[in-house]
Amino acid sequence: MEQLEEINLLMAQFCRITQISVALQAVTFLLVPELINIVVCDRVSLSYRGRCTYTWRHVLVGEEDPGDVDIYDTARDSIKDQVKMASRISSVEVNPSHFVRTLSGVRMPKLIYGTAWKKEQTEDLVVQAVRKGFRGIDTACQPKHYHEPGVGAALKRLIEEDGLKREDLFIQTKFTSLDGQDPARIPYDQNAPLTTQVQQSLEASLKNLGTTYIDSLVMHSPMRTMSQTLEVWKVFESFVDDGKVKQLGISNCYEVTDFRQLFAAARIRPSVIQNRFYKQTRYDKEIRKFCKENGIFYQSFWTLSANPHILSDKKVSELCYAHKQTSAQMLFAYLAQTGVVTPLTGTTDPKHMEEDLQVLDMPELTPQEKSVFGKLIGDE
Ligand SMILES: NC(=O)c1ccc[n+]([C@@H]2O[C@H](COP(=O)([O-])OP(=O)(O)OC[C@H]3O[C@@H](n4cnc5c(N)ncnc54)[C@H](OP(=O)(O)O)[C@@H]3O)[C@@H](O)[C@H]2O)c1
């Protein structure tokens, strides 16, 4: 009975992908030969690790063929759909070791997918990145460079189509001051007091992203004066008090004294700093040291584009050869293994998405291998 076999195979595939309990699989298959008629259980729900629920017309087929081929077809198509969906969700199941725990207790991915400059491609690329295994998304309430509603549309799709839950994802956005906005597209009232601008920016982000909370809110850059920076930070802190934001951070802060001052004055301390990782600032050596001492994570951007000399370095090439990895992967691996840096990648290439994620499963580099990079970035 071909149809029965096909259905059984599909069921086995489904159980394997979803790792549904062996018991259920056994029950399914034990029952099959004993059933006399086709039993159609409408809307059987199975919990997959207690996180998502599959509902389908679950068909157990008996040995005796009632001759109703339609039911086989319905069963096969229905289970096929479920296998397809389960494959997607399974493929984005990520290893717990791919995350760090920040000062604020937030579970943050070690590698974050950045969405700058992706315009109308944002939605599809974010969906693709999450399906590949990314769990952290970086955006900003800054229409000049980011399409925040595209991230929101991707989240909606992932929740509806893939059964992901909001809490499975780490969403980071930014407040961008007037200095960083396109005057024609300011996402808040530019004439309102600063505090109101920050509040309106967060409300716009929540709306764009279709969420009730943000995992990480980052000040896109320090304000013109420290007093303004602290004023914005106080508003940020009120968002944490209200449960709208889980952790705070700052970006483009290259003076360690400014960072220290913010850290000292803050009631809720920065959990992350997001900076350009390049030679001109000596790779923020002092800032990274301060981060290490205080449990703060350093999110690097321009990691690849600003460092072609590292990527093409002879010793790095030798490491690539030994590890069968690209130089981009080796640099990301080194940084992720410092325990302080959580790099951002904004790749638009599906192969690079996979390669970037593989980095998190690479074995620990030896001290000598780490030293190759340590020397290149002036840490040694
Ligand atoms: N706070 C800020 O002011 C600020 C500023 C800039 C960026 N950011 C954030 O950081 C994110 C990343 O931006 P980024 O400036 O670092 O650049 P990026 O968008 O990650 O692009 C870097 C380049 O690296 C390539 N690439 C990525 N993975 C690769 C791999 N495995 N092998 C080879 N090439 C690879 C990409 O090409 P392919 O697309 O072909 O892979 C791209 O050309 C942004 O999306 C944004 O979220 C923040």
The ligand as a Tripos MOL2 file, in Angstrom:
@<TRIPOS>MOLECULE
LIG
   48    52     1     0     0
SMALL
NO_CHARGES

@<TRIPOS>ATOM
      1 N1         25.7770   52.1690   15.2570 N.am      1 LIG1
      2 C1         26.1630   52.5630   14.0690 C.2       1 LIG1
      3 O1         26.4030   53.7480   13.8400 O.2       1 LIG1
      4 C2         26.3270   51.5650   12.9780 C.ar      1 LIG1
      5 C3         27.0410   51.8960   11.8120 C.ar      1 LIG1
      6 C4         27.2100   50.9260   10.8500 C.ar      1 LIG1
      7 C5         26.6500   49.6670   11.0080 C.ar      1 LIG1
      8 N2         25.9270   49.3710   12.1310 N.ar      1 LIG1
      9 C6         25.2870   48.0650   12.3000 C.3       1 LIG1
     10 O2         26.2020   47.0350   11.9740 O.3       1 LIG1
     11 C7         25.6560   46.2110   10.9420 C.3       1 LIG1
     12 C8         26.7750   45.6540   10.1060 C.3       1 LIG1
     13 O3         27.3300   46.6760    9.3450 O.3       1 LIG1
     14 P1         28.8540   46.6750    8.8730 P.3       1 LIG1
     15 O4         29.1880   48.0990    8.6150 O.co2     1 LIG1
     16 O5         29.6900   45.9250    9.8330 O.co2     1 LIG1
     17 O6         28.8750   45.9700    7.4920 O.3       1 LIG1
     18 P2         28.0720   44.7750    6.8370 P.3       1 LIG1
     19 O7         26.7450   45.2620    6.4260 O.co2     1 LIG1
     20 O8         28.1380   43.5910    7.7240 O.co2     1 LIG1
     21 O9         28.9040   44.5200    5.5380 O.3       1 LIG1
     22 C9         30.2230   44.1000    5.5740 C.3       1 LIG1
     23 C10        30.6670   43.4520    4.3200 C.3       1 LIG1
     24 O10        31.0770   42.1660    4.7070 O.3       1 LIG1
     25 C11        30.6030   41.2070    3.7880 C.3       1 LIG1
     26 N3         30.4690   39.9460    4.5250 N.ar      1 LIG1
     27 C12        29.6870   39.6000    5.5610 C.ar      1 LIG1
     28 N4         29.9190   38.3320    5.9660 N.ar      1 LIG1
     29 C13        30.8980   37.8940    5.1500 C.ar      1 LIG1
     30 C14        31.5970   36.6780    5.0620 C.ar      1 LIG1
     31 N5         31.3480   35.6530    5.8770 N.pl3     1 LIG1
     32 N6         32.5490   36.5830    4.1120 N.ar      1 LIG1
     33 C15        32.8490   37.6040    3.3000 C.ar      1 LIG1
     34 N7         32.2110   38.7770    3.3330 N.ar      1 LIG1
     35 C16        31.2420   38.9020    4.2490 C.ar      1 LIG1
     36 C17        29.3430   41.7610    3.2510 C.3       1 LIG1
     37 O11        29.1210   41.3400    1.9320 O.3       1 LIG1
     38 P3         27.8950   40.3870    1.5430 P.3       1 LIG1
     39 O12        26.6330   41.1460    1.7750 O.co2     1 LIG1
     40 O13        28.1330   40.0780    0.1180 O.co2     1 LIG1
     41 O14        28.0530   39.2010    2.4290 O.co2     1 LIG1
     42 C18        29.6120   43.2810    3.2500 C.3       1 LIG1
     43 O15        30.1650   43.6780    2.0400 O.3       1 LIG1
     44 C19        24.6920   47.1410   10.2200 C.3       1 LIG1
     45 O16        23.7230   46.4560    9.4820 O.3       1 LIG1
     46 C20        24.1000   47.8960   11.3720 C.3       1 LIG1
     47 O17        23.1010   47.1380   11.9930 O.3       1 LIG1
     48 C21        25.7700   50.3000   13.1060 C.ar      1 LIG1
@<TRIPOS>BOND
     1     1     2 1
     2     2     3 2
     3     2     4 1
     4     4     5 ar
     5     4    48 ar
     6     5     6 ar
     7     6     7 ar
     8     7     8 ar
     9     8     9 1
    10     8    48 ar
    11     9    10 1
    12     9    46 1
    13    10    11 1
    14    11    12 1
    15    11    44 1
    16    12    13 1
    17    13    14 1
    18    14    15 2
    19    14    16 1
    20    14    17 1
    21    17    18 1
    22    18    19 2
    23    18    20 1
    24    18    21 1
    25    21    22 1
    26    22    23 1
    27    23    24 1
    28    23    42 1
    29    24    25 1
    30    25    26 1
    31    25    36 1
    32    26    27 ar
    33    26    35 ar
    34    27    28 ar
    35    28    29 ar
    36    29    30 ar
    37    29    35 ar
    38    30    31 1
    39    30    32 ar
    40    32    33 ar
    41    33    34 ar
    42    34    35 ar
    43    36    37 1
    44    36    42 1
    45    37    38 1
    46    38    39 2
    47    38    40 1
    48    38    41 1
    49    42    43 1
    50    44    45 1
    51    44    46 1
    52    46    47 1
@<TRIPOS>SUBSTRUCTURE
     1 LIG1         1 GROUP 0 **** ****
